Amino acid sequence: MILLDELSYNAVLEKSQKRNLDIGGWLGWFLKCYQRAIRHSETLLAELLTRGERVIEPMSGR
């Protein structure tokens, strides 16, 4: 996710480094990025499970 939003990552990192090493802004950005990554992973996993159910269902005789 960081690679997808590299420009804002660099901007917030640079801002944090120039403000007496206050990492609050960077930490907030990072946690939002982490949250987006988790949500994306949950979506992908749900899609994979749905596909898997479609494959297994016919084999189970239901």
Buried (B, 14 or more C-beta within 10 A) or exposed (E): BEEEBEEEBEEBBEEBEEEEEEBEBBEEBBEEBEEEEEEEEEEEEEEEEEEEEEEEEEEEEE
